[in-house]
Amino acid sequence: MKRKVPVDPPKARALVVERNPDKASQLSAFLFEQGFDHVATATTCHAALQFAKYLRPNLLIIADGMHEMHCLELYEQFQKMEGYGGLPTLVLSNRSAEIKMHDRAKMLPSETSLTLNTLLATIQQLLAAPEKVS
């Protein structure tokens, strides 16, 4: 089976942060279908930050609607963590906010009009973007 995402098999790990367990499962299943070997899901910001200490994902998806903090605040928390500064990150939010996102991060609306094709294309773009060395 040909991989649909440009990631080497041992590195195909994603962390999905979504408070709705059903949506988290759907995103997880979609990522497995696209060739990810490991997908962890967190339904709270605290759990996501704990997972991040042990799982070294090469893709982070943060959905809006978390109770503890806004998804962009969680994005900023990840940016402060060692090894997460340039991690390909997809933030799903309907809120517009002034926040500086790195080159390998993108915000998409979390509306029902977001298609799986758009999601996949964005993930492929993020994973294919070269990592900037500082």
N, C-alpha and C positions, 0 to 999 in steps of 0.2 A: 504494500500500500504506500503510495507516495504521500509524503508529508505536505500539508497545505500551508504550514507556517515555516519561515526560514530559521529554524532553530535546530541545533544538533540534538539528537535523542537524549543524551545524558543531561542536557541543560533545559529540557522542555518542562519547566515548572512555572505555575502561575498561582497567584494569590488573589482570590475574589473576595471583596468586602461588600456585602449586601445584607441588609437586616432581614429581608424577607427570605426565609429558608427555601421556598419554592423557586423564587427567582435565582437564588444562589445555585440551586441544583440544576436549573436550566442552563445557566451560564457555564457551570462546571461541565455538564454533559456536552455542550457545544464545543468547549475547548478540548475535551477528550477526542471528539470527532475530528477536530482539526489537527490532531497529532500530539497534543500535550500528554506527557507521561504521568505527570502529577499535578493535581489541582487541589489546593487547599481552599476552603471557604471559611469565612469568619462573619458572624452575624452581629458582632459588636466591634467598636474601635479598639477596645482593650484587647480582645482576642486577636485582632489583626496585628497589633503591635507585638504581642507575645509570639504569634506564629512567625513573624518577621525575624525574630532572634534566632530561630532554628531552621527555617526554610529559607533557602536562598533563591527566590523566584527570579525569573528573567522577564516576568510580566506581572504588573500589578493593575488590577481593575478595582476602582473604588466607586460605588454607587451612592447617590445622594439619599438622604433620608435616615441617616444614622442618628440615634438618640443622643449620644454623648457629645458629638461635635459635628460640624458641617464637613462634608467630604473634602473641601479644600483645606480645612484645618488639618485633617488627617493626612492629606497629601504633603502639607508642610512638615508635619511630624516625621513622615518617612524621609523627607529630604534631609532632615537633620541627623538621621541614623547613618552610622558608618556603613559604607557599601551600597547605599540606596540613593545617592545623590543624582545619578544619571539613569536610574532604572526606568525602562520603558513603562509608562504609566498611562492608563486610560481612566479619566474621571467622567462619570456619567452624571450630569446635573442639568437641571432646567434653570438654575439660577445663574445670572451673569455676575461675574465678580472680577475685580481688578487684582490679579495675582500673576506674578511672573512664573511661568512654567518653563522648564528646561526644554531643549530641542527634542527630546525623546518622550515628551508628555503631550497629551492632547485632551481637550474637553469636548465631549459630545452630548447632545441633549438626551435625557433619559426618557423621552416621550415614547409612546407606543409606535410612533412612526419610524423609530430607529430599526432598520432591517438587519438581519443577520449578515447580509452581504456587506453592508456599510461597516458593521462591527468587525467582520473579518478583514476587510480592506484596511481599516485603521490599525488593527493589530499587526498585520503584515508590514505596514508602513513603519510603525514604531519599532518593530523588531529588526527591520532592515536598516534603520538609520544608524550611521556610524556613531560609536561612543566617543565623546570628546574627552581627551586626556588633558587634565589641567596641570 
